[in-house]
Amino acid sequence: MRGRRWRRSVTDLLTWAAVIPLLAFELFPIYWIVQMAFKHNVQIYAMPPEFVFRPTLDNFTYILGRTQPYLGNLKNSILVALGTTALCAVVGTPAAYALSRTVFRSKQVVMFSILASRMLPPVAIAIPLFLIMRSLGLVNTYAGIILAHSTFILPLVVWIMKTFFDEVPVELDEAARIDGASAPLVFARVALPLAGPGLGAAATLAVIFSWNEFFFSLILTGAVTRTMPVALAAFVGAITLEWGRMAAAATLAIAPIVLFTFLAQRILIRGLTGGAVKG
Amino acid sequence: MKRTAALPGLGDLPWSSRARRERHVHLLFLLPALTLLALITVYPLFYGIVVSFTDLQLARPRQALSFVGIAQYVEMARSAQFWTTVLNTLVFILGAVGAQLVLGLVMALLLNRGLPGFALVRTLLLLPMTVPTVVSSLAWYSMYNPTYGIINFVLAWVGVSGAPHWLADPRTAMLSVILVDLWQWTPFVMLLLLTALYTMPEEYAEAAAVEGAGALQTLRYVTLPFLRPFLGVVLLFRTIDAFKVFDKIYVLTGGGPGTATETVNFFAYRQGFAFFNMGYASAISVFILTTVVVLSAMIIRSTQRLQET
């Protein structure tokens, strides 16, 4: 008996011995860019690298300064993420409810279109979308980029909300209908409050996806509407790369995501696979 | 009390007026989403196909679309650079996805042991996927720096001399981009397979143990066959995502040095937004779209099989 227990704790130890390096590998780059944000240039260029150092906030003061565009970029990212989420929630939630309650065999159709939109190469949409938006004067507007983000976030919101509405018993709807409530009222007063947590999860995911999106933003935003990822990518093109300032701006872009990752961890795998796999 | 007018239950049959009214209401609920998707997805897709048959160039002033038939597709098929980017894309997909499957499987099997603390490990492993790709690419960009980067410092420290300029050397550039993709998406493979492993009936492993199978034999004859359909799904998801890689190439190499890391997706982007050849860029995107549609059809078939089991 003692032998088996001893063997078990050895295997546990070996498991940790394999997991820890893998975890370190997966977290190191994030740690590395965040710590860089708190270093002066001299410390960044120091060889060997300094793991223990006196942190400075100079990079953040510079990035958030009035002469710099980054505060505006952050504001744009927030506006676009919230705008996209609001649009997709308002338009997508009733659609998800209808798909969950409808009598036709819509499941295959929905599943197909959701997965298709998850698979769609952005470049195939972005080029014509750019041409259309250019002729409508929507390039470099918030409306334009919000619509572009909705191309992949709306199907996602519909799918996630549908799975939550599916869990609300139809009998509750029917009971309300017998009491004389109209269909929109049943939706608003009965189903929606019960699927509330689902709306929260879908919104969190929508914010993450919009906040991180780079390709559409690169093509469709300009000086006024540029979002954080586009502004960050521009650091690489500069003649001298200001590592510390770049890292500070990057850290500002990461901070809300870390919070939202912990909030949305259960829904995340479902979102990343377009609902094909339940997390 | 009104319901007594009709036979009980009849109101729910599909041909009754109530069901029809219900259907109309549902259609109304669907309408805004369907309209929006038609305008921002379906219409642009078709418009893109139309543009691929024209020689639309953004550099020229406003012009009516002038059709050139399949000339753009012919040019694409004749372009050596196009085929280079197709080959680069294949190398990227095979390298990145292959390595992710192996490492992701190993991680999933490790975490499936469910030791205390592993729940937190799993949550932390979400971060590489949720942090903006631009940010993680910048982190790797700094780590790859030949003079100040931590990677070459560590290599020198352990005694490796003559470490390459990772991103600037055509021999190592693609490998470096693949490593970043491996880093970012291995947790995705791990999570999906881990979710699958949670659903594996315990009796399978127990039965194998009773038969006297060792750990490796159980893995070979019980766990891996069970995971096979899930591995198929992961493979297709990752293949399609790898096909669309853009952000990290934009930040890390810009497709270079030369065309060493230029994928077909990046090639389409450059034709459209660096050279303003919208007709040509559209033809390349239609090629990408067609490839992805074929792959998607495969993924949908395999997930349906998965849900049936």
Interface residues (C-beta under 8 A of the other chain):
Chain A: T11 D12 T15 W16 A18 V19 L22 L23 F25 E26 L27 P29 I30 W32 I33 M36 I44 Y45 M47 P48 P49 V90 V91 G92 P94 A95 Y97 A98 L99 R101 T102 V103 F104 M111 F112 S113 L115 A116 S117 M119 L120 P121 P122 V123 A124 I125 I127 P128 L129 F130 L131 I132 L147 A148 S150 T151 L154 P155 V158 I178 A183 P184 F187 I208 W211 N212 F214 F215 L218 I219 M228 P229 L232 A233 F235 V236 W243 M246 A247 A250 A253 I254 I257 V258 F260 T261 F262 Q265 L268 I269 L272 T273 A276 V277 K278 G279
Chain B: R3 P14 A19 E22 R23 V25 H26 L27 F29 L30 P32 A33 L34 L36 L37 I40 T41 Y43 P44 L45 Y47 G48 V51 L56 L103 V106 M107 L110 L111 R113 L115 F118 V121 T123 L124 L125 L126 L127 P128 M129 T130 V131 P132 T133 V134 V135 S136 L138 A139 W140 Y141 S142 M143 Y148 I150 F153 W157 W183 T186 P187 F188 L191 L192 T195 V233 F237 I240 F243 K244 F246 D247 Y250 V251 N265 A268 Y269 G272 F273 M278 A281 S282 S285 V286 I288 L289 V292 V293 L295 S296 I299 I300 T303
